[in-house]
Amino acid sequence: MKKCLGVVIGAAVWGALLYVQGTPVIDEQIAEDVVRSVHPDTAFCETERIGAGDTESFHVAYVTADMHQGEVTFAKDGHVLLAEE
């Protein structure tokens, strides 16, 4: 019971800290890191900033070691807008 209560309290405190800190916005480096984490065999990766302000997004094009190509577009808030392989 104590362990379960500790987990619940810990999760509540962690959630509160994340809420107070806020969610970081996506930038070019984070968008590229996400693509590289999903495709660890990425040989080439290029990131382009598209738009400005609230409509800003990041377009990442990549090529894997076995020559598969793909594109991913991330919104500024981190949502995936488009993913093509």
N, C-alpha and C positions, 0 to 999 in steps of 0.2 A: 504494500500500500504506500509506504514512504517513497519507494522508488518511482512508482507511477505518479504520485503527487509532485515529486521533484522534476520529472520529465515535463509535466504540464506547466509547472511554474517556470522552468527553464525556457520552454518554448514561448510562453507568454512574454517573458523578459526579452528574449531574442527578437521576437516580432515587434515589440515596442521600440527597441533600439533601432531596428531597420526602418520602422515608420518615422521615427524622429530624424534619422540620418537622411532619409529620402532615397529615391532610386537614382543612381547615376545615369546620365544620358550616354548614349552610344556615340563613339567617335570612330575615326577610320581604323585605328589600331585594334579596338575592341571588336569591330566587325570582322576584320581580317583574322583575329585570334579565334573567333567563333568558327569560322570556316575551316581554319587549320586544325581545330580540335575535332571537328566532325570528319574531316578528310586528312588524316595525319600523313598521308603519302603525297601531299600537295607539293608539286615541283615549282609552280609559279602562281603568284596571287597578286592581283592588282585591285586597289580600292579607289573608288571615285565618289566624291561628295556631289549630290544632286539637289538642287533647290536651295532655299534659305528659309530661316525662321521656323515656323510650325510645320511647314511642308518639307523640311529637310530630310533627306534619306541618304543611305550609303549603298552603292552598288559594288559588289565584290565579284570579280571574275577569277576563276582559278582553273588550273590544269594539273591533273594528278600525274604521278610518275609513269603510269601506263597510258597516258595521253587521253584520258577522259576529261571533257570540259564541262564546266558548269557555271552558273551565275546565281547569285543570291542578292536580293535587295532588302535591306533592313530599314525600318522607320526609325526616327530619332529616339522613340521610346523603347526600341528593342524588338518590336513585332516584325515578323518576317512578312514582307509584302509580296515577294515573288521568289520562287526557287525553281530553277530549271537545271536539269542534268543532261 
